[in-house]
Amino acid sequence: MKYDVIVIGSGPGGYVTAIRASQLGFKTAVIEKESLGGICLNWGCIPTKALLKSAQVYDYLKHVDDYGLKAEAIDKDFEAVIKRSRGVAQGMSKGIEFLMKKNKIDVIMGTGKVKPGKKVDVTDADGKVTEYDADHIIIATGARSRELPNLPQDGKKVIGYRQAMSLPEQPKKMIVVGSGAIGVEFAHFYNSMGTDVTIVEFMPNVVPVEDEDVSKAFLNSLKKSGIKVMLNSAVESVDTSGKGVVATVKTAKGEEKLEADILLSAVGIKTNIENIGLEDVGIVVDRDKIIVNDFYQTNIPGYYAIGDVVPGQALAHVASAEGITCVEKIAGLHTEPIDYGNIPGCTYASPEIASVGLTEKAAKEAGYELKIGKFPFSASGKASAAGNKEGFVKVIFDAKYGEWLGCHMIGAGVTDMIAEAVLGRKLETTGHEVLKTVHPHPTMSEAVMEAVAAAYDEVIHL
Ligand SMILES: Cc1cc2nc3c(=O)[nH]c(=O)nc-3n(C[C@H](O)[C@H](O)[C@H](O)COP(=O)(O)OP(=O)(O)OC[C@H]3O[C@@H](n4cnc5c(N)ncnc54)[C@H](O)[C@@H]3O)c2cc1C
């Protein structure tokens, strides 16, 4: 029962770490208490995208006339939509099972708890405890939906994301608290399915981490699609004693009561760091996160942590990159610390949002003199042909040295376009180099080149 590396948790942090560890020649085991693939594959990234695909197909069907087509008796089957999403998640989890076998990684099903002396106790479903030893123990136990004290989740009327993607019946009316990526993705899905959706957001903007131009454009599109949005507002309490819910919302104008069948709380995450032995080992935790150095070592030698349990963006690709960096460092490779300033963030509502680097406001606050270019998809041939003219690409450069400070996109398919900006920034590309990189025509990606051209007064199609 001795391993070189034991990973606790098999999300995109844990399973990727295990695969890279095995590639590097370590005898590796991964411990999982629920389903292989973690939140991302089972209850996060993937099943939500499956739901959103159904919403997109349905939205296209509702507008077939726009494409010169005819379709009659268009309808949806909510149960089947949910079933498809759950099926996609299960298929992905099976895929991880295959990858574990392929990479000769032992999968130990049970709940892991770290102990002093580089040991892990695993309690299986029957309550049997087995002790394992490892030279390196990597904690990747992830996170769950955060519960606000005034919005306790009963899982039926006040729900978190797990229930939101597996409801037995479609609610007629829904309140979504929080307009971050998770909140707006569900708001969009349910609105497309025909639910009457109201978003309540505490901040003055929707998708508050995004550039203000993107937030404004997205707000317009939410409203156009029929979603009601209450900004600068907070749900103070929720009464679930009746048939549905009645939420008391504090707004700038006073108190308002909102009635709905269901309230979805999408106000962030709470890390899974309780009862995993951190105190017994003496691992330092601060503000709900395990404290680690640039290579994910905790304060106790031999114990590491990666993914949602450590500070940094709580995203699947970040968790995976952290795990790879962690084991490459253990293996003695000359690996670089992750640049958290160059992590792309994506929101898969309609329109999609994708961004990397500084917003205009943050760049100004940092004291840069800016060159900004914007190119609307309304001027893109591909967007016109596809009937997706909404949105734009906005690029921000430092006027003095030409550093690409930020890139912000809103529109159809932009989540598949942002990697160009991430790579460009990683390679310290200047605006002129992007301009001289020939982009294929007709593609949505031409808008990146044109936005850069706009920043340097060389735009062609505006
Ligand atoms: C609705 C939703 C949509 C999302 N969409 C995206 C997206 O589009 N793109 C993106 O990048 N990110 C997205 N995320 C975030 C992403 O899912 C997380 O950042 C990512 O899953 C974190 O990976 P992780 O490996 O740290 O943890 P997790 O994926 O949370 O995995 C942790 C695993 O550890 C297991 N575990 C916990 N405790 C123990 C224990 N004691 N013993 C054994 N096993 C244990 C859990 O069962 C779980 O399987 C989304 C999240 C949600 C909720």
The ligand as a Tripos MOL2 file, in Angstrom:
@<TRIPOS>MOLECULE
LIG
   53    58     1     0     0
SMALL
NO_CHARGES

@<TRIPOS>ATOM
      1 C1        -22.1330   24.5190  -12.6870 C.3       1 LIG1
      2 C2        -20.6570   24.6780  -12.8940 C.ar      1 LIG1
      3 C3        -20.1620   24.9620  -14.1450 C.ar      1 LIG1
      4 C4        -18.7960   25.1050  -14.3350 C.ar      1 LIG1
      5 N1        -18.3360   25.3840  -15.5750 N.ar      1 LIG1
      6 C5        -17.0030   25.5270  -15.7650 C.ar      1 LIG1
      7 C6        -16.4890   25.7830  -17.0510 C.ar      1 LIG1
      8 O1        -17.2350   25.8740  -18.0250 O.2       1 LIG1
      9 N2        -15.1590   25.8970  -17.2120 N.ar      1 LIG1
     10 C7        -14.2970   25.8010  -16.1450 C.ar      1 LIG1
     11 O2        -13.0870   25.9250  -16.3210 O.2       1 LIG1
     12 N3        -14.7540   25.5600  -14.9080 N.ar      1 LIG1
     13 C8        -16.0830   25.4180  -14.7010 C.ar      1 LIG1
     14 N4        -16.5450   25.1460  -13.4450 N.ar      1 LIG1
     15 C9        -15.5760   25.0460  -12.3480 C.3       1 LIG1
     16 C10       -14.8950   23.6830  -12.3530 C.3       1 LIG1
     17 O3        -15.8790   22.6700  -12.3220 O.3       1 LIG1
     18 C11       -13.9710   23.5590  -11.1450 C.3       1 LIG1
     19 O4        -13.0900   24.6530  -11.1210 O.3       1 LIG1
     20 C12       -13.1800   22.2790  -11.2190 C.3       1 LIG1
     21 O5        -14.0280   21.1540  -11.2250 O.3       1 LIG1
     22 C13       -12.2180   22.1810  -10.0300 C.3       1 LIG1
     23 O6        -11.4950   21.0020  -10.1470 O.3       1 LIG1
     24 P1        -10.8910   20.2710   -8.8770 P.3       1 LIG1
     25 O7        -10.1730   19.0820   -9.4100 O.co2     1 LIG1
     26 O8        -10.1510   21.2380   -8.0400 O.co2     1 LIG1
     27 O9        -12.1280   19.8220   -7.9980 O.3       1 LIG1
     28 P2        -13.4840   19.0510   -8.3010 P.3       1 LIG1
     29 O10       -13.8050   18.9950   -9.7270 O.co2     1 LIG1
     30 O11       -14.4640   19.6600   -7.3700 O.co2     1 LIG1
     31 O12       -13.1520   17.5600   -7.8550 O.3       1 LIG1
     32 C14       -12.9110   17.2310   -6.5290 C.3       1 LIG1
     33 C15       -13.1660   15.7540   -6.3550 C.3       1 LIG1
     34 O13       -12.7220   15.3730   -5.0700 O.3       1 LIG1
     35 C16       -13.6280   14.4530   -4.5040 C.3       1 LIG1
     36 N5        -13.4530   14.4960   -3.0610 N.ar      1 LIG1
     37 C17       -13.7280   15.5210   -2.2100 C.ar      1 LIG1
     38 N6        -13.3520   15.1890   -0.9530 N.ar      1 LIG1
     39 C18       -12.8310   13.9570   -1.0230 C.ar      1 LIG1
     40 C19       -12.2600   13.0750   -0.0740 C.ar      1 LIG1
     41 N7        -12.1270   13.4320    1.2050 N.pl3     1 LIG1
     42 N8        -11.8340   11.8670   -0.4800 N.ar      1 LIG1
     43 C20       -11.9520   11.4880   -1.7880 C.ar      1 LIG1
     44 N9        -12.4810   12.2740   -2.7290 N.ar      1 LIG1
     45 C21       -12.8940   13.5010   -2.3520 C.ar      1 LIG1
     46 C22       -14.9790   14.9530   -4.9810 C.3       1 LIG1
     47 O14       -15.9450   13.9180   -4.9340 O.3       1 LIG1
     48 C23       -14.6440   15.3820   -6.4090 C.3       1 LIG1
     49 O15       -14.8310   14.3220   -7.3020 O.3       1 LIG1
     50 C24       -17.9110   24.9780  -13.2340 C.ar      1 LIG1
     51 C25       -18.4060   24.6800  -11.9640 C.ar      1 LIG1
     52 C26       -19.7570   24.5260  -11.7970 C.ar      1 LIG1
     53 C27       -20.2600   24.2030  -10.4300 C.3       1 LIG1
@<TRIPOS>BOND
     1     1     2 1
     2     2     3 ar
     3     2    52 ar
     4     3     4 ar
     5     4     5 ar
     6     4    50 ar
     7     5     6 ar
     8     6     7 ar
     9     6    13 1
    10     7     8 2
    11     7     9 ar
    12     9    10 ar
    13    10    11 2
    14    10    12 ar
    15    12    13 ar
    16    13    14 ar
    17    14    15 1
    18    14    50 ar
    19    15    16 1
    20    16    17 1
    21    16    18 1
    22    18    19 1
    23    18    20 1
    24    20    21 1
    25    20    22 1
    26    22    23 1
    27    23    24 1
    28    24    25 2
    29    24    26 1
    30    24    27 1
    31    27    28 1
    32    28    29 2
    33    28    30 1
    34    28    31 1
    35    31    32 1
    36    32    33 1
    37    33    34 1
    38    33    48 1
    39    34    35 1
    40    35    36 1
    41    35    46 1
    42    36    37 ar
    43    36    45 ar
    44    37    38 ar
    45    38    39 ar
    46    39    40 ar
    47    39    45 ar
    48    40    41 1
    49    40    42 ar
    50    42    43 ar
    51    43    44 ar
    52    44    45 ar
    53    46    47 1
    54    46    48 1
    55    48    49 1
    56    50    51 ar
    57    51    52 ar
    58    52    53 1
@<TRIPOS>SUBSTRUCTURE
     1 LIG1         1 GROUP 0 **** ****
